[in-house]
Amino acid sequence: MYALRISLLVSLVTATPAAADHGGALRSAPMSPLTAALLFAGLALLVGAVVIVVFRVLTKGR
């Protein structure tokens, strides 16, 4: 238990902030993060629905 606390403390102290500021073309993204998240969530939902429909059609006779 003591070793776990020490290792967590060491990892927090040695962690450095990420350099997340992208230069160049990525600086001004074409979509906001919220729009991108909603778009990809909708696409994932659509793909899941298509997989379920295909599975139901292929296993209908069993």
Buried (B, 14 or more C-beta within 10 A) or exposed (E): EEEEEEEEEEEEEEEEEEEEEEEEEEEEEEEEEEEEEEEEEEEEEEEEEEEEEEEEEEEEEE
